[in-house]
Structure formats: structure tokens, C-alpha cells
Amino acid sequence: MIPVYIGVVSDSHGNNSHWQKLTADCPQVKAWFHCGDYCRDAEELAYYTDAPVYTVKGNNDYFDTYKAPDEAIITVDDIRIYMTHGHGSTLKSMAATAQVKGVQLVLFGHTHRTCEERIGDVTLVNPGSIALPRDGRYGTYALCCLENRVIKEVRFFEII
């Protein structure tokens, strides 16, 4: 099968200056996921891509009237993906939720730090923050390669 790529961003906090470059650099992406904190920014991201853009609310989105769920389950390439902002959760609790929901991949944000962790049969990915990284880097995002119902690779990139 042909690999399917998904793009993951989080914690844009109103900084929409990177979307055009991001989507131009990643034409292979079949779906984008914005893991909250200024979930409304997903509309701006969608302006630059033909791929679907999914979003959830973060802890800084609760006073915004933008309609987005707190969490979502989306299936891409027969892989069930659980998306949440992650505030108030631990890696173990998100993995446990994923197992209950029959999900293989968890996408989350909140910490503004990149993370890839595997707990049991669940892969957890935090792309860091596209706008306000806390790990000493430029803004970051993640690309996940899905192939034959398997998460083949997760890579992190800086947006410069």
C-alpha cells in the first residue's frame, strides 16, 4: 500500500504566520490535526490546504464560542486516532482511554514540548507548539506515516 501522511500541530495561540509555509512544505499530508489552544486557528490552516483539518478545544479555548469538541476520534487509513488537548491528563491516562476506545494513535498538545511514546499498543504523539515551544526550539509540528494499518514513523520538524 501507499503510505498515508497526517500532519499534527498544536498550541498555535493565534499565531497564523506559519500555515502557508507548513502546507507548502507538506503536500503529501492527507489530513491535518490541530490539538487545541486556539482551535479557531484550524480555520486559517484549512485555508491553505485541500486536506481535511480536524481540531479540538484546549484549555485556552473554553471562553471562545468556536464550535469544536473537547476530544475526537477520527479514522485515517484504517487507524483510529484519538485527539485531545491533553490538559489534566497523563500519558498513562490517555493511553488507557485509547485502549478503552480501541484507538491506536493518540494526538495531544498542551505541554508545548514534542513527545513520542508507546504504551502497550498505543502510540502517543505531541507535536510541541507551532508558535510557543517550551523545549528551546523553533515552533514544531509532527508528521505521522501510516501504512498497512500500522504507524510506521513519527517525525518532528521545526518551522523556521
Secondary structure as GFF3:
##gff-version 3
##sequence-region A 1 160
A	DSSP	beta_strand	4	9	.	.	.	ID=ss1
A	DSSP	alpha_helix	19	25	.	.	.	ID=ss2
A	DSSP	beta_strand	29	34	.	.	.	ID=ss3
A	DSSP	alpha_helix	41	47	.	.	.	ID=ss4
A	DSSP	beta_strand	53	55	.	.	.	ID=ss5
A	DSSP	beta_strand	71	76	.	.	.	ID=ss6
A	DSSP	beta_strand	79	84	.	.	.	ID=ss7
A	DSSP	alpha_helix	91	101	.	.	.	ID=ss8
A	DSSP	beta_strand	105	107	.	.	.	ID=ss9
A	DSSP	beta_strand	114	119	.	.	.	ID=ss10
A	DSSP	beta_strand	122	127	.	.	.	ID=ss11
A	DSSP	beta_strand	139	147	.	.	.	ID=ss12
A	DSSP	beta_strand	150	159	.	.	.	ID=ss13
###
